[in-house]
Amino acid sequence: MKTAENEGVIKPVLIETCRLDDLESFELPENAVKINSAIFMLPTFSTYELKGEETEFTPPTGIAFGTDENEYETDLIKECFVAYNKNDNGIFEFELVADNSRLIETYFNAIDFLPATDGFWIFIRDHWENEQTELFAGKDLISKEDIIKFLRFNNESTLKNGFIDIVVHSKKGETNLTLDEHKKIQLHTKDESVFNEFIGKIVGLGFEQTRDYYNIEFGYYHWHYRTDKSLGRTEFKKMLREQNFEQININ
């Protein structure tokens, strides 16, 4: 991404990618330009018109489409949400897909839409460096303001990290608001009033409910990644402990 910026690409966004070391038949094109020992670039640029009212979905930072053939067409993914009535466990469920351009601010708005908060957790997923899933609880991060401040300051390692789930909790309705590793915003609550008020405010942001719900997790070959500005797994856990996060045993 830094190389793209240095080559004059304004606001580069990773949309699709593949691992070349997995392709046995791959050969570096003869006209590839060596940027450094790890980066090569083709000298040809392709230009596209700026997005109009009908826009293609741009995956949020931390997750990208793979180049393999997908079960569904990528243009089926739209900004929208689905809401499900109370299940057998008494839980109302909500899930929203947002474009890269406004996912983070939408999640911050969603935190503000919650009743008073009392918990903040981060799940570090097992496919990050092939370790076990780990859970950390932010003991000092209770208020919405403090949680948002922490996320803004550490946005590269949290909000843009495709290997973690971020969960904000409210006692009312045992409500959990999650930004998951696939960068979907999810709400689970036992309180119908919390559910309905939350959806009303989401609609106020311009999102629409749908029955034709597609997201990058299901039916699409994809990759998880983190940015070059983010912390590695060991450094990330060290930072959490320095911020008084407590590791919770989930085994």
Secondary structure, 3 states (H helix, E strand, C coil): CHHHHHCCCCCCCCCEECCHHHCCCCCCCCCCEEEECCEEECCCCCCCCCCCCCCCCCCCCCEEEECCCCCCCHHHCCCEEEEECCCCCCCEEEEEECCCCCHHHHHHHHHHHCCCCCEEEEEECCCCCCCCCEEEEECCCCCHHHHHHHHHHCCCCCCCCCCEEEEEEECHHHEEEEECCCCCEEEEECCHHHHHHHHHHHHHCCCCECCCCCCCCCCCCEEECCCCCCCCHHHHHHHHHHCCEEEECCC
